[in-house]
Amino acid sequence: MSGSPDSGVPDSGAPATIRRRRMLSLIGERGFVRVGELSETFGVSDVTVRSDLDVLEGTQGIRRVHGGAMPRVTGPLHELSFEEALESLAEEKRAIARRAAALVEPGMSVIVDVGSTCMALARELVRREDLYDVTVITNGLTIALELENAVPRLQVIVTGGTLRPLQHSLVAPLATVMFEHVHADLAFIGCNGVDAVGGVTNINLPEAELKRDMVRASARAVVLADGSKAGAVHLGRIGTLSDFESVYLGASADAASLSALRGTGATVLAVEADSA
């Protein structure tokens, strides 16, 4: 089987570095890929595939499992409460929020996800006195209360749903209904992990599902993530890097993870706190 980079099917005769990069992309998109599938897709032997996977496991954060490979799940299993997260890398999150808020223009409809970095974004939107006729849809109760300070310049719509006290957020079953009936210009999505192979992920599965709905309901979506999220992979998949227009990443991200993210072709903006 052969194709072109644009077709999504790799060329069988591609050099090893290009072949491995495309293998990374497939593993990230599918979550698990068998050796036989990779062999057929790339037109190389199982032995070559295993050799490629050995290299990728050592340098790119995939995990070899019986019969194939998958993204390496990393990061703490413990989910921080909203209040705990507010105290972590606070200035970095404010810097990310200032940069991201510049994307919003008068008259736009915007989805704002839950989380401490999205809370920082909400505060920046309130400070933007030039904004008017902006509709903000959120499933975060604390974020809605913060945005209330800018009503009526901002119209605030809160999804329904089941309350998650840890994040003061609303999730399925009813929260998903909202995003079946709206179309937003822009969505700001928080996460627990952003990785070159694993993509954008979240610890909590119901929240990950709702974040996917937010992305589908928007014309453009961007990721807001402090540096601690770089290179982490968690259970709930939100999307691949290609699902997002850009990633606003805190400057504390380690150099290897940042380089790997940019190596995928994704637009990754490393936000320096003192230059925001």
N, C-alpha and C positions, 0 to 999 in steps of 0.2 A: 504494500500500500504506500502511495507517495502523494505528495501535494506540495503546497507552498506555505510560507509563513502566514500569509493572509488567510489561507483556507482553514487554518487550525490543525492541519494534518502535516506533520513534519516530512521533509524530504528524506528518502531512504539513504542518500549518499552524503548527508550532511557531515561536516567535521565533528569530531568528538565533543568539542566545547559547545558547539551549537546544539548537537543532539542532546547533550546533558541538560542544557538550559531548557530545551523543549520538554524533556522528561520532567523536569521540575514543575513546569507549568501544568502538565497533565496530572501529576500527583497532587498538586495544589487544588486543581479544579475538581477532581473526582474523589479525593480523600483517601483512596486506596486503588492501586493499579497493580495487576499481576505481571509477573515477568513475561509470560507468554504474550500478553497484550502489547507490552512494550516492544518485544521482539518483532511481532507482526507489524506494528505501526511504523517502526523505524527501519525495518528491513535488515536487521542484524541478528546475530545468534543469541541464544539465551546466555551463553558465556560472556559475550560482550555486554549484554544488559546488566548482568550481575557485577561485572567490573565497573560499569558506569555507576551503578547504585552504590558500590563500595566507596567510590570517590565522592559521590553526593552526600553519603552518610557522614563522611568525615569533614566535609566543608560547608554543606548547605542545610543541615538540620533536618534531613529526612530520617526515617527510622525503617530499617529492614525488618520485615516480618515474614513469616512462613509464606512463601509463594509470591511475594511482591514487596511493595514499599508504601509507606504512608507518611504524612507530616508528623514530625515529632511533637507530641503534646508536652508542653512545658509550662512553667509558671505555677504559683501556689494554687491549691485547690480551694483555699479559703477565700470567700468573697468578702471584701471590705464593705462595711456599711457606708452609706452616703456620707455620714458625718466623718468617719475615719478617712475616706478618700479626699474630703475637702482639705484636710491638713497636709496631705502629701503633695509635694511639688507644686504648691499653690501659685507661686510666681510664674512658673513655667506654664501652667494652665491658663493664667491670665494673658500671657503673651500669645499663646495659641488662639485664645478667644479674640484678642484684638485683631489679629491677622484675618481670622475666619469671618469676623463680623463685617469686614470690608466688602465681602461678597454680596451682602444684602443691600438691595436698592428699594426705593419707594415703590409701592404697588405690588411687591412680590408676595407670593405665598411660600411659607417656609415651614419645614418640619424640624423640630428640635427634640432630639432624643434625651434620655435621662442620663444622669451621671454628673460628676463634679466638674469636668471640663465643659460640658454643655451648660451647667449652671453659670460658669464664668462667661460663656457666650451670651446667655440670657442677660446678664448684667451689662455686658457691652452693648447689646441691642437697646436696652433701656437708656443707656448714656447717649446713644446716637439720636440726638434731637432732630437731625435732618430726616429721619425716617418717618414716613406716614403712610397710611393705607396699606400697612403690612399685616398679613394674616399669619399668625404663628399657631401651628398645631403641635401639641405635645402630649405625651403620656406621663409626664413628670409633674406631680402635684407641687413640689417645692419650686420647680421651674415656672409653673403657671402663676404661682403667687408672686414670684420675682417679677415676671412680665406684667403683672397687674399694675405695677407702678408707671407703665407707659400707656395704659389705656386712657383715651381712645385712639392715640396715634397707632397703637398696635391693637389688632383684634386677636384675642386669645381663645383658641378652641381646645378643650381638653377631651381626650378620648375617654370612652367608658372603659370598663374592664375590672378585673380582679386586682385588689391592692396587694402589692409586695412591700411590706413595711421596711425591709432592709434598704431599699432604694427609693421608697415613697413613690413607686411607679405603678402604673396600671397595665395589666397584660391580658392575655386571652382568658376567656373566650370572646368577650365583647369588644376589646380594644381593636382586634383585627378588622371588625366590621367597618370602622371609620375609614380605614385605608382602602377599602373596596369602593368607596364613594367619593374620594377626593383625588386631585392631582396637584401636586406642589411643584413650584419652580426649583426648589432646592431643599435638600435634606442634610442635616448635620447629624452624623452617627457616631456615638461613642462605642467603645469596645474594651475588652480585657486583653486582647492580643492582636498584633499586626505583624505578619511574618511573610517572608518571600515565598515559602512553600504552602504554609497553612492558610494564608490569606487573612481575612479579618474575622476574629472569633470572639466568643463571649462565654463566660462561665455558666450562666444560667440559660437553660434551653428555652423556656417560654419567652424570655427577653430577646434571645437570638432570633426566634421565629418572628417576633414583632418587628425587629430591626430589618429583617428581610422584606417584610411588608412595606416598611417605610421607604426602602430603596426602590421597590417596584412602583410605588405611588409617586415618585418624584422624577422630574426631568434630569436632574443632576444630583449627585450625592457625593459628599466629602466625609472623610474620616477625621475625627479629632482624637488624638492619642498622646498622652504624655510619654516621655522617653522610656519609662519602665515597661510599657506595653510592647516595645520593639523586640521582635524575636520570640515572643510568647505565643503559644498555640493552646487553645482551650476546646472544650467539647462541642460547644454550640457554634456551628459555622454560620456566619452572617453573609459572607460572599467572598469571591476572589478579588484580588487587587484590581482586576480589569472592570469590576462592577462599579468602581468609584472614579470620579474625575480626578481626585487628588487626595493625598494624605497630609494632614497638618500634624507634624510629629515634633515632640519636645526635643530640645537640643541635648538633653541628657541621655538620649539613645546611644547605645554602644556603636562604635564605628563599623564593626563587622555586620551587625544587623542592618544598619543604614545602607551600607554598600550592597548587601544582598537584596534589599528592597528596591533600590534604584536599578540594580542589575536586571530586574524583571521588566523594566521599561515603564514602571509606574511613576507618576509624578509625585514625588515625596518632598515636601517642604520642611526642612529642619528649622524650627523657629527658635531663634536666640532671644532670651528674655530681655537682654539689654538693648536689643535692636528693634523690638516690636513697636 
